[in-house]
Amino acid sequence: MRYPLSVKSKSVETSGIPRDYKEALCEYVWNGFEANATTISITHTINVLGGIEEICISDNGSGICFETIQDTFGAFLASQKNALSLKIKSKVNQGKGRFAGFSFANRIKWDTVCAENGKNVQYSISVYSENKNEYEVTEKALTERSTGTTVIIGNVDQILPEQVTILALEDTLLKEFAWYLYLNKERNVEILVNGERVDYTKYIDTRFSAKKDLLIDGIGLKIDVVVWKEKIREKFCIYFMNLEGVLKGRDTTSFNRNTVNFNHSVFVRSLCFDRDSDTSLTTDDSSNEQIAFDDQPSNRTFLRKVKKEIQEAIVCIVFKPKLGSRFSLLYSTQ
């Protein structure tokens, strides 16, 4: 069955889809993580001429729900998945990532399995470059397969097999996902390229990175201080997220490159940042994003307490060699 997209092909081509094939592949990895996947695998097949026939990005996420496909997949600038927003960045891709493969290929197919009424169903979606304003959907069928989606990017042009090896892709994937892999290591979240695991420890110094679970004013928080092995472009920031990893706001750590000699980022996850509110409470740096949090003096005080704990954690890392065993009692390193 064929369905129309809510935009024309020209709109797809001019909507900010990444032109670089590595960035395009990152969009599909994000789509998998937004569907709560723990394993994402990038593979490719070779054609008879020794070139690339297909590139596949497979995940074990929740799949694409059949009943809402016209509301989600058909609306080009819409997405109902979790808005995992960091690069440490970014805005939700609003569905544009689905079409990123057209920067280097002529066909994209999604083989997906989703749960429906207690059973799993499978079906496929296809879009072709010559007619991007339509998508084809097969009939759904019951299956014993686990949920997940495989994106098959076919008729690949101008990309050589050596360009989709872990040697070629790992640096780009780490720039985008090292923080996410580190924060979700206890869930065994991983990215594989042709069966080889992307190693976040190449970017993150696990000797000094630290974590701590806190209870402040009856509110539980998970704090991760990530120490980068190399210089980062961003300011040293605190990223406030809900427990699903959706970014709610940010602030600086109050340390700069002149006060500490290591590059760091701090991630604070808590259920309290899920609260909906018509008002927002800014963090100390009013130029940064806001946290959706009731605008009450008690909550300002709460955030100041959180920031104080973070500053103490960073000081512990700075003086770790001098603290010795005392450090392990304060903050556990990973």
N, C-alpha and C positions, 0 to 999 in steps of 0.2 A: 504494500500500500504506500502511495506517495502522499506527502503532506507539504504544504508551503511553509517556508519560513516567513517571519513577519517583516523581513527586509529583502532587498534585491541583492544580486551578486555583487554589484558595485559597492554597496554599503559594507559588505563583508570585507572587501579588498581594501577599503579606506578607513577601517575602524580601529587601527592601531595594533593589528595582529603582528607579532614579532617576525622580522625577516630572517634573523639568524636561526639556523636549525637547532642550535643548542638551546637558545631561549625558548624555541617552540617546544622542544622536548620537556623543558622544565614546566611549561604550562600543563602538560598532561600528567606529570608527576604531582603537581599541585592538585589537579582534579582528583587524583587517587587519594591523596591525603585528606582532601575535603570530604571524601566519601568514607572517611575513617579507616582507610587501609593501613595495614602494618607492614606489608611487603609490596614493593613495586619493582618490577623487573623490566629492563630494557634489553631487547634482543633484536637481531636482524637476520634475514635470509639472503642468500646470494643467488643471482640469476645465472643463466648459462654463459653469459659473457663476462662473469666475474664481478659484476656490479651488484648493487643492492636491489633486491626485489621488493622487500617489505621491511619496515621497522615496526616492531610491536612493543607496546607499553602495557603491561598487565598488572592488575592490582587485585587484592583480596578484600576490597571495600564492600559497601552495601549495594553496589550496582545502580542502574538507572531505573527508577520506578516506571513501569509501563503505564500505569493509570494517569500519571501526571506528565507524560512525555510531551504532549502538545503545549502544556503550560511552561515547561522548563526547557526542553531541547528545542522546540520550535520557536521560542522567543529568543532571538539571537542575543540580545543584551540582558538576559535574565538568567539567574542562577539561584537554586534553592538549597545548595549545599552550604555547609558552614563556611563563614567568611574568614578563613585562615588568612590573616592579612599581612604577615611579616615577610620581609625578604632578608633582612629585618625590615620589612617594608610594608607592604604595599597594599594597594586597594584590592578588593575582590575583583577578579577579572571579568565579571558580569557575563560569563558564558563565552567570551571571545576566544578563550583558550581551546575550545572545542575545534576551532577551525585553523589553529596554528600550523597544522601539517601542510596546508595548502601553500606555504612559503617554499616548500621543496618537493611536493608530490601532487598527484592528480586525483587521488581517491582516499577517503577516510572511512573506515568501517568500525563500528563499535559492537563487539560481541559481549553481551552483558547478561548476568544472572542476578535477579533480585527476589526478595521474599514477598510473597503475596498470599494472604489468608493462611499462614502457617506452612505454606509449601513454596518451593523455589521454582521460578519460571525463567526460561531463557528466550532471547530474541536478539535480532541484529538491527542496527541502524546504519545507513550508508548515505554518504554525500559525495558528489562528484564535482570536480573543478569546473566542468563546462556548464554546470547548472546548479550553482550554490544556493539558489533560492528555493530548492526543494530538498527534502530528505525522504529516504525510503525506509520503511519499517516492515520486518517480516512478522508473521504470526507468532505469538508466544506459545511455548510448549513447556510442559512439566519436565523437570530435570532433577537428577540426584546431585548435580554439581553444586559446589559451594558458591556463595554470592561473590561477585567481583566483576570487573570489566577488563577486556582486552581491546585496546585501540590498535587497529591495523592500518598503517599508513602505507599505501601501495602506489606503484608506478613512480618510484622515487627518482628524482632527477638531480644531477650535479652533486651528489654526495657519494664519497668513496667508502668502502668497508672500513678502512683504517680510521675514518672520522667518527665512527660510532663504537669505538673500543673504550675500555675504562681509562686508558691512557689519554685519550682525546677528550673524554667527557667529565672525568672526575673533578677537575678544577672548577668547572662551571657548576656542577652539581653541589660541590662543597660551599661555594660562595652563596648559593641559594638556600641550601638545606642543612648545613652543618649544625646550626643552632637547634633545628627541629629534631634532627637525629639524636643529638645529645640530650635534649629535654625529654625525649620519649624512649630513651634507651631501656628503661625498665619494662616497656611494652614490646621490646625487641623490634622496634621499627627499623626498617632497613631499605636501602635502594641497591639493587643489583644491576650490573651491566654485564651482559653475557655470562651471568653466573658469579661474577666477582663483586664483592661487597664494597660499596663506597665507604671509606674510612674517615669518620669525622675527626679522629685524633690527629690527622694531618693539619687541621686548622685550629683545633681547640687543645689548649694545654691542660690536660686532665690532672696534672700534678698540683695545680693551683686552683683550678675551678672547684667551687664548693657549693654545697646545698644545705638547706636547713628548713625544717618544718617548724612553724611558729604558731602560737595562739596569742593574739593581741585583742584585748577587750572582747573575748569570747569568739573571735573570728579566726578561723584557720587559714593559714597561708603557706604556700610552698615557694621558697625563694631559692633561685639558682643564680650564682655568680659565675659567668662564663668568661674565662681568660683566653684571649685569642693569641695564637703563636705569632701572628704578623699584625702589622698596623692596619687598623680599619679606618675607613673614611668618615664614618658617622661619629657624632659625639658619643661620649660614654653615657649611655642611657639606661633608664629603668623602663621596662615594658610591662604594663599591667594587663593581665589577661584573665579570662574566666578559665574554669577547669578544662574546657575543651580546646584551649589555646587560641581563642579569638581575641584579638587585640582590642582593648578598651581605652587605652590612653598611654601616655609616656611622660617621662620627666628625665632630667639629667641626674647623674649620681652625685653631683657637686664636686667631683674630682675631675681634673683635666690633665692633659699630657705633661704639664709642668709639676703637678703634685704627686702623681704616681707614675711609675715607669713601666706600666704594663697596660695593654689594651683590654678593655673589659666591657661586658654588657650584663645587665641584670634582668632576670625574668621573674615576675611575681604572679603566681596563679592562685586564684581564690574564688570560691562560690559567690562571695560578696560582690564581685564585679559583674555578676549576671543581673543585678537589679536594674529594672527599668525605671526611668525617671524623666520627667519633663524638664528638669534642671540638671545642670552639670557642675561638678566641682573640679576646678582646675587644680593641677599640681602646682608646686612652687614656681615652676617656669611657665608663666602664662602664655608664652609664645608657642608652647607645644600643644599637643592634642589634649582633649578633656576626657575625664573619666565619668561615665554615666553613674552617678552616685549622688544620693540626697545631699543638697547643699545646706548642711547643718554644721555648726561649729564642732560638734563631737566628731564628725567625719573628717574635718580638716585636721583635728588633733590625731585621729587614727592614722591618717596618711603620714603625718609627721613622725609618728612612732615607727611606722613601717620603714620610712626612709632612714631613721636613726639606726635601726637594726641592720639595714643594708650597708650603711657607712661603717658600722662596727665590723661587719663581715669583711669588707674590703680592707680595713685596717689590719685585721687578722691575717689576711693573705699577704699584705705588704711585709708584715713582721713575722711571717710564719717561721723562718729559720731561727728566730730568737725565742719564739713561744714554745717550740718543741712539742712535747706531748700535750701541752695545754691546748694547742690549736685543735687537736682531734676531739677534745671534749666540747669545744665550742661549735665547730663546724666540721662536717664530715666531707672529705674530698672524694671525688669519683674518678 
